[in-house]
């Protein structure tokens, strides 16, 4: 039922109005100003990068090794307390260490950092080798790094804001081509 604008991937104002009236009835007063503001905050793309299965299993195995050592030396009660603490901390770190990339019509967010799209300069998709170089020997200490070691590809986005001392952002991404496609006009 929702149709996307081909150029920007946004819902059209008339379709939003139609959906509001179809949902709540013809007599529903539609706020055209609020609907036009929906265009401003439309999400073009979102990517969440969490631990891969192999890393999750490795952490669980390390947790089990700790539990075995606690059980062998201190007994059942200490093992139960440790199991609760390890489970809670593993779940906490699983979500805290995830990296979220979000692109809206107005902003690009990578982790805790965000920037208006108008300040983005040249955007480059990095292969595995290029990414390895930029986070190794070619690292720039002034660059903003939103990296996850288990993701081998990414984006290098130059910053065109004269007030910002950051020369570029280096961002891990599973789908850098899709971000490039949506970021370039």
GIGI-V887536 format. One record per residue. RES is the residue in three letters. OMEGA is omega in degrees with one decimal (* if undefined). Layout:
res:RES omega:OMEGA
res:RES omega:OMEGA
//
This chain:
res:UNK omega:179.1
res:UNK omega:176.3
res:UNK omega:-177.9
res:UNK omega:172.8
res:UNK omega:-173.2
res:UNK omega:-175.0
res:UNK omega:-173.2
res:UNK omega:179.8
res:UNK omega:-175.4
res:UNK omega:173.4
res:UNK omega:178.8
res:UNK omega:-177.6
res:UNK omega:179.7
res:UNK omega:178.7
res:UNK omega:176.1
res:UNK omega:178.5
res:UNK omega:177.9
res:UNK omega:179.7
res:UNK omega:179.0
res:UNK omega:-179.4
res:UNK omega:179.0
res:UNK omega:-178.5
res:UNK omega:-172.8
res:UNK omega:176.9
res:UNK omega:-176.7
res:UNK omega:-177.0
res:UNK omega:-177.2
res:UNK omega:179.6
res:UNK omega:-178.3
res:UNK omega:178.0
res:UNK omega:-176.6
res:UNK omega:178.9
res:UNK omega:178.9
res:UNK omega:178.9
res:UNK omega:178.7
res:UNK omega:176.4
res:UNK omega:178.2
res:UNK omega:178.2
res:UNK omega:-176.9
res:UNK omega:-173.2
res:UNK omega:-178.1
res:UNK omega:178.6
res:UNK omega:177.9
res:UNK omega:-177.8
res:UNK omega:176.7
res:UNK omega:178.8
res:UNK omega:177.9
res:UNK omega:-178.7
res:UNK omega:177.8
res:UNK omega:-179.8
res:UNK omega:171.4
res:UNK omega:-177.9
res:UNK omega:-176.0
res:UNK omega:179.5
res:UNK omega:177.0
res:UNK omega:178.8
res:UNK omega:177.1
res:UNK omega:179.1
res:UNK omega:178.3
res:UNK omega:177.1
res:UNK omega:176.6
res:UNK omega:175.9
res:UNK omega:179.3
res:UNK omega:177.2
res:UNK omega:176.9
res:UNK omega:179.3
res:UNK omega:178.8
res:UNK omega:179.4
res:UNK omega:178.3
res:UNK omega:-179.6
res:UNK omega:-177.9
res:UNK omega:-175.3
res:UNK omega:-172.1
res:UNK omega:176.8
res:UNK omega:-171.7
res:UNK omega:-175.9
res:UNK omega:177.7
res:UNK omega:178.8
res:UNK omega:179.1
res:UNK omega:178.0
res:UNK omega:179.3
res:UNK omega:178.9
res:UNK omega:178.8
res:UNK omega:-179.9
res:UNK omega:-179.6
res:UNK omega:179.0
res:UNK omega:179.4
res:UNK omega:-178.9
res:UNK omega:178.1
res:UNK omega:177.9
res:UNK omega:178.5
res:UNK omega:-178.3
res:UNK omega:176.0
res:UNK omega:-178.7
res:UNK omega:-178.2
res:UNK omega:-177.7
res:UNK omega:177.3
res:UNK omega:179.4
res:UNK omega:179.2
res:UNK omega:172.4
res:UNK omega:-179.5
res:UNK omega:179.0
res:UNK omega:173.3
res:UNK omega:179.0
res:UNK omega:-176.9
res:UNK omega:-169.6
res:UNK omega:168.7
res:UNK omega:178.2
res:UNK omega:176.5
res:UNK omega:-174.5
res:UNK omega:-179.9
res:UNK omega:-178.2
res:UNK omega:174.0
res:UNK omega:-178.2
res:UNK omega:176.6
res:UNK omega:-176.6
res:UNK omega:-178.2
res:UNK omega:179.7
res:UNK omega:179.0
res:UNK omega:178.5
res:UNK omega:-179.7
res:UNK omega:-179.3
res:UNK omega:-175.3
res:UNK omega:174.1
res:UNK omega:-177.3
res:UNK omega:175.1
res:UNK omega:179.3
res:UNK omega:-178.6
res:UNK omega:179.0
res:UNK omega:179.7
res:UNK omega:178.5
res:UNK omega:178.3
res:UNK omega:-175.2
res:UNK omega:176.7
res:UNK omega:177.3
res:UNK omega:-175.3
res:UNK omega:-177.1
res:UNK omega:-176.1
res:UNK omega:176.6
res:UNK omega:-176.2
res:UNK omega:179.0
res:UNK omega:-176.8
res:UNK omega:173.4
res:UNK omega:-177.3
res:UNK omega:174.0
res:UNK omega:-170.5
res:UNK omega:169.0
res:UNK omega:-170.5
res:UNK omega:-177.6
res:UNK omega:177.2
res:UNK omega:-168.9
res:UNK omega:-176.9
res:UNK omega:180.0
res:UNK omega:-178.1
res:UNK omega:169.6
res:UNK omega:-176.2
res:UNK omega:178.3
res:UNK omega:-177.9
res:UNK omega:-177.4
res:UNK omega:178.6
res:UNK omega:-177.9
res:UNK omega:179.8
res:UNK omega:-175.4
res:UNK omega:179.9
res:UNK omega:-179.7
res:UNK omega:-178.3
res:UNK omega:-179.9
res:UNK omega:172.8
res:UNK omega:173.9
res:UNK omega:-170.2
res:UNK omega:171.4
res:UNK omega:178.0
res:UNK omega:175.5
res:UNK omega:-177.7
res:UNK omega:-176.7
res:UNK omega:179.9
res:UNK omega:179.1
res:UNK omega:176.8
res:UNK omega:178.9
res:UNK omega:179.8
res:UNK omega:-178.0
res:UNK omega:-179.3
res:UNK omega:-178.2
res:UNK omega:-178.8
res:UNK omega:*
//
